[in-house]
Amino acid sequence: MSIRFTSFPRTDPPPEFIADVIEAFVSNDVAIGAASTEKGFGSDRVLAVLAQDLIQIGFDVEGSKKRVDKIYRPVFFGEGGRPTLQYEVDAYHQANRCGLEVEAGRGFQGGAFYRDLIQAMVMSQVDHLCLAMLNRYEYASTYSNDYSKAIDVAEALFAHSRIQMPFGLTVIGYGPE
């Protein structure tokens, strides 16, 4: 099995619903593992493979890149209570107030990991973020241990006395190690 996960803060056990999220990844381990080896098998295809299992456990899942199929979480509200700034998430579970982002390719090296963290900090009603990263991303003649690097950054953020994170985080690793 190549599915790994670590939840933060490490002083608390993972929320109970995380077991269902991890099971969705485990059930699709072989199919999503191809994301690290098959050219063009990016995060959208990984999310598409996971979609039905995520929907079954209560997530709303982005259906496509069309505006109407995207999932938005508000940041600011304006006149009439309408959102004036919103960010996209790949999936959202209303009852658990959990956002989910799936990264592939250059998820860590390309900065998507940092973008996802920052945006989740300011999203309304996001108390937990699940962030899926490749265990190992290979490109050209080199590679990046994206899951391990994400864990290192999360550990620093959640353990440091200068920072108070406004949500819990579960980093999920998938694909070959």
N, C-alpha and C positions, 0 to 999 in steps of 0.2 A: 504494500500500500504506500502510495506517495503523498497522501494527504496528511498534512501536519497542521497544528494550530497552537497559538499561544494567546491567552487573553490577558488584558491589562485593565485595571491595575492588578499586579500579581499578588496583592494582599487579599484579594477577593476571589472566590471561585467564579468560573464563567457563569453567566446567566443560564438558567435552565434551557431556554430556547436555542442556545448555541448548539446543543446536541443534534437538533433537527437540521440546522444549517450544515453542520459538518456531515451528517448523513447524506444530504443532497450531493455534496462533493464526493463522498466515498462511493455512492451509487453510480457516479459518472466518471470515476477516476480514470479509466482507460480512455474514454472519449476525450476528456479535457486534457489529459496528459499529452495528447497530440499537439497541443498549442505550443509546446516548447520545441517540437521537432519539425512540424509541417509548416512550410512557408505559407504565409497568408492566413493561418489559423489564429486569428487574433482574439481580443477580449470580447468582441461582439459575438463571435461564434461560440466561445466558451459560455457566455451568458445564455445564448440560445439553447445550448445543450442542457444547462441547468434549469432553464425557465419552468418547465412543468413541475419539477420537484419543488422549486421555490414557491410557485403558485399554490401547490397543495398544502404547504405549511403556512400560507397566509400572506406571502409577499405580493405586492404589485410589482411587475417586472417590465422593464422597457421592452416594447415590442419591435421597435426599429429606430432608425435615426430621424424619422419624420417627427416634427414638432408635436403632433397629436399623440404619438406613441411613447413620448418620453415621460419620465417621472421627475417631477420638480418638488423641491422642498423650499419653502419661503425663508428669506433672511430678514427682510423688512416689510412692514405693512404700511400702506398709505391711506389716503382718503377712502372711506367706505370699507375699510378693512381689506382692501385688495393688495395682494403682494406687489411690491415695487421692485424687489430684487429677489431672484430665485436662482438656485443652483440645481443642476441635474444630478441624480443618482441612478445607478443601474437598477436598483430594486429598493423597495421600502416596505417595512412591516409596520402598519399603523398601531396595532395593539402593543407591540413590543418597542415601538419608537426606535426602530433599528434600520439604519441605512446599510446598503451593501454595494460595494464597488468591486468590480473584477478587472484586474489589469493583466496584460500579457505583453509580449514583446519587451519594449524598453520601459516597463512599469516603474522600475526604480531609477535606472539611469536617465530616463527621459523626464523625470520629475513628477510623474502622475501620482506617486505615493505621497509626496509633499502637498500637492494640490488637493488631493482627497482629504488629507488631515486638516488642512486649513479651512477648506469649505465646510467640512463637518463641524468644525468649531463654532460656526456662526449660523448653521441651519436650525430652523425652528423645529422642535419636537424630534430631535435626533439625540437620544440618550445613549445609544450604542452604535458603533460602526464596525461592520465586518469588511475587511479589506483583503481580497484574494490576490496573491502574487505568485508568480512562477517560483518554484524552488530554485531553479537554475535556468538562466536565460543565456543561450549561446548565440553569439553573433561574430561574423567574420572568423578570426582565428582565436578569439578570446571568449570569456564567459563572465557572467555576473551571478553571484548567489543572492538573488533578489529577496527571497524570504528571510535569510539570515541578516541581511543588511536592514531590512524593514524592522526586524525584531530588535536590532541594536538601537535604532533610532527611537522606536517605541519605548524601549527600556529607559533610555535617557530622558525622554519626555515625561513618562509616568513616575519615575523615581526621583527626579530632581526637585530640590526644595524651592527652586525659583518659579516653578510652573505648576499650575493647577488645571489639569485637563477637564473640560466640561462634559466629557462622555467616556464611556468604556470602549475598549477597542479589542477586537479579535482579529489577529492577522492569520490568514489561512494560506498555507503553501500547497501548491499542486504541481504536478508534472514531475519528471525524473529529477532525482537529487544529484 
